[in-house]
Amino acid sequence: MAQREAGAEQARTEPRPAAVTFVTTEHFTLQGARSSTIAEATGRATMFLGAVSGGLVALGLIATAAGVSTAFYAFALILLPALALLGLVTFNRALQSGVEDFDYASRIAQLRGYYFHYAPELVDYLRSVPPAERLRLQGIGGSRWQKFFTAAAMVGLVTAILAGSTVGLLTAIVSDHLLVAAITAGVLVATAVFAALIHFQHSSWQQAAARGLTDERAETNEPGTDSGPAR
């Protein structure tokens, strides 16, 4: 009985080589997946901004060639809503990539806990931080203003401006080119759209964090298994 307990204690303190190989491979794979999500979000945002730049240049050429006439309004009312729709799609995918990156970073933080649990001598060579701070070490989280610094927030801001410009242009047509009415309507719509997108982003991040916490507790408290390394 004593030998069995000693063997179990040794298994907990000295993981099998296969487990170490799996953990290091998983860490490398997760880091590569994080790079892929960041590259995708950056690429989609770049394509969106390129489309907006090209569309606005085309709109300026129409205004130069035909003046602010019926052709200009028709072209603008087709172009601006199309760009705003493209912005919504890009925002949604950039946000999904951000949530995926958050999940990968959370799993990497758990693996770092595994390293420090089974190899405490690494503390002197690797930066050891409390579990609550491990995500911030990887650039996740931060101040309350962090939600405005994401790629999705940047795309959302441009999308909100496009939506406000569309409504402002429509208001100008309906109100017989009343500038105050057009600017007021455009600013209100742009502000409302940006606030809604930021709120949606914040809710998505909260759901991802809650889901990750639930999964971590489920893994830690799974019946019939050891509580595992510190997370």
VOGU-3710 file (C-alpha; in Angstrom, 3 decimals, decimal comma):
1> maqreagaeq> 0,000/0,000/0,000  2,794/2,367/0,909  4,602/1,560/-2,335  1,431/2,274/-4,323  0,997/5,650/-2,622  4,660/6,459/-3,227  4,272/5,559/-6,899  1,181/7,748/-7,224  2,968/10,653/-5,564  5,900/10,263/-7,936
11> arteprpaav> 3,514/10,228/-10,926  2,024/13,504/-9,769  5,386/15,174/-9,280  7,132/13,725/-12,344  4,965/13,708/-15,486  5,537/11,044/-18,100  7,749/11,975/-21,097  4,744/11,498/-23,387  2,805/14,109/-21,388  5,687/16,564/-21,597
21> tfvttehftl> 5,940/16,043/-25,363  2,217/16,549/-25,787  2,199/19,740/-23,715  5,125/21,321/-25,551  3,639/20,385/-28,933  0,279/21,814/-27,901  1,939/25,044/-26,775  3,710/25,388/-30,122  0,495/24,646/-32,030  -1,523/27,162/-30,019
31> qgarsstiae> 1,100/29,845/-30,569  0,916/29,215/-34,307  -2,876/29,376/-34,184  -2,663/32,730/-32,410  -0,411/34,059/-35,150  -2,926/32,879/-37,758  -5,868/34,638/-36,101  -3,918/37,876/-35,736  -2,778/37,716/-39,372  -6,339/37,039/-40,567
41> atgratmflg> -7,823/39,928/-38,583  -5,111/42,281/-39,845  -5,546/41,103/-43,430  -9,314/41,514/-43,403  -9,063/44,974/-41,857  -6,485/45,961/-44,484  -8,707/44,755/-47,327  -11,670/46,621/-45,887  -9,748/49,878/-45,534  -8,433/49,442/-49,061
51> avsgglvalg> -11,982/49,033/-50,366  -13,110/52,140/-48,459  -10,190/54,168/-49,801  -10,873/53,075/-53,373  -14,591/53,767/-53,022  -14,033/57,266/-51,662  -11,567/58,035/-54,442  -14,156/56,897/-56,986  -16,780/59,042/-55,262  -14,483/62,052/-55,484
61> liataagvst> -13,887/61,433/-59,189  -17,642/61,279/-59,796  -18,095/64,566/-57,934  -15,318/66,155/-59,998  -16,623/64,886/-63,309  -20,387/65,299/-62,840  -20,585/67,716/-59,929  -22,884/67,239/-56,929  -25,767/66,166/-59,101  -28,163/63,267/-59,440
71> afyafalill> -25,370/60,992/-60,676  -23,295/61,775/-57,578  -26,163/61,061/-55,172  -27,097/57,848/-56,964  -23,504/56,603/-56,928  -22,995/57,593/-53,270  -26,224/55,934/-52,126  -25,113/52,704/-53,773  -21,472/52,836/-52,699  -21,737/53,918/-49,058
81> palallglvt> -24,301/51,291/-47,935  -22,285/48,601/-49,749  -19,116/49,663/-47,917  -21,001/49,787/-44,604  -22,272/46,228/-45,180  -18,750/45,104/-45,998  -17,642/46,773/-42,772  -20,208/44,866/-40,728  -19,047/41,575/-42,192  -15,397/42,471/-41,592
91> fnralqsgve> -16,164/43,593/-38,034  -17,902/40,316/-37,260  -15,047/38,195/-38,587  -12,377/40,321/-36,904  -14,269/39,920/-33,644  -14,483/36,151/-34,142  -10,734/36,056/-34,741  -10,198/38,048/-31,549  -12,337/35,643/-29,532  -10,442/32,686/-31,016
101> dfdyasriaq> -7,174/34,372/-30,088  -8,477/34,852/-26,540  -9,275/31,128/-26,321  -5,818/30,163/-27,573  -4,155/32,580/-25,149  -6,187/31,133/-22,264  -5,037/27,635/-23,102  -1,427/28,788/-23,357  -1,772/30,385/-19,914  -2,958/27,033/-18,538
111> lrgyyfhyap> 0,047/25,280/-20,076  2,376/27,807/-18,447  0,791/26,868/-15,134  1,583/23,249/-15,948  5,248/24,125/-16,532  5,641/25,987/-13,253  3,771/23,286/-11,344  5,980/20,416/-12,465  9,207/22,385/-12,944  9,286/25,102/-10,254
121> elvdylrsvp> 12,978/25,693/-10,947  11,913/27,477/-14,154  10,585/30,388/-12,119  14,080/31,892/-11,994  14,359/31,798/-15,803  10,800/32,358/-17,025  8,493/35,123/-15,931  6,059/33,657/-13,436  2,878/35,600/-12,794  -0,329/34,838/-10,904
131> paerlrlqgi> -2,995/32,964/-12,910  -5,175/36,076/-13,081  -2,364/38,006/-14,775  -1,235/35,387/-17,320  -3,560/36,609/-20,067  -2,444/40,211/-19,603  1,137/39,023/-20,037  0,142/37,881/-23,552  -1,485/41,187/-24,442  -5,054/40,123/-23,572
141> ggsrwqkfft> -7,140/42,369/-21,365  -5,999/45,552/-19,723  -7,785/48,792/-18,963  -11,418/49,552/-19,672  -10,318/51,383/-22,829  -8,790/48,218/-24,298  -12,029/47,462/-26,168  -11,397/50,523/-28,351  -7,919/49,349/-29,386  -8,860/46,126/-31,179
151> aaamvglvta> -8,935/45,585/-34,944  -12,684/44,972/-34,702  -13,189/48,331/-32,983  -11,224/50,107/-35,716  -13,342/48,459/-38,404  -16,470/49,259/-36,392  -15,558/52,934/-36,222  -15,093/53,204/-39,989  -18,328/51,256/-40,527  -20,207/53,609/-38,212
161> ilagstvgll> -18,889/56,621/-40,129  -20,016/55,062/-43,408  -23,478/54,392/-41,986  -23,718/57,926/-40,636  -22,603/59,342/-43,985  -25,308/57,358/-45,770  -28,027/58,617/-43,445  -26,663/62,162/-43,594  -26,725/62,077/-47,377  -30,305/60,797/-47,388
171> taivsdhllv> -31,307/63,485/-44,912  -29,722/66,161/-47,093  -31,770/64,975/-50,071  -35,022/64,773/-48,117  -34,547/68,114/-46,313  -33,669/70,025/-49,484  -29,938/70,192/-48,645  -30,346/71,474/-45,097  -26,809/71,127/-43,726  -27,692/71,151/-40,022
181> aaitagvlva> -30,226/68,363/-40,404  -27,840/66,247/-42,482  -24,936/66,634/-40,037  -27,141/66,004/-36,980  -28,673/62,860/-38,439  -25,304/61,561/-39,618  -23,576/62,129/-36,272  -26,418/60,537/-34,304  -26,516/57,444/-36,498  -22,730/57,063/-36,533
191> tavfaalihf> -22,586/57,353/-32,742  -25,421/54,871/-32,255  -23,920/52,325/-34,643  -20,454/52,563/-33,081  -21,881/52,256/-29,571  -23,908/49,188/-30,618  -20,868/47,524/-32,192  -18,680/48,189/-29,159  -21,399/46,825/-26,880  -21,680/43,705/-29,032
201> qhsswqqaaa> -17,896/43,271/-28,924  -17,848/43,671/-25,137  -20,643/41,114/-24,726  -18,823/38,641/-26,978  -15,634/39,002/-24,934  -17,544/38,507/-21,695  -19,207/35,362/-23,040  -15,839/34,019/-24,183  -14,295/34,710/-20,764  -17,222/33,072/-18,958
211> rgltderaet> -17,095/30,062/-21,275  -13,366/29,677/-20,705  -13,809/29,890/-16,933  -16,568/27,275/-17,035  -14,452/24,901/-19,119  -11,508/25,365/-16,779  -13,626/24,573/-13,715  -15,121/21,544/-15,446  -11,662/20,197/-16,258  -10,382/20,908/-12,757
221> nepgtdsgpa> -13,366/19,385/-10,908  -13,969/16,428/-13,211  -14,972/13,444/-11,036  -12,514/10,589/-10,735  -9,471/12,584/-11,801  -6,733/14,428/-10,036  -7,215/18,161/-9,661  -4,230/18,651/-12,005  -1,645/21,385/-12,075  -2,232/24,875/-10,844
231> r> -3,973/26,970/-13,499
//
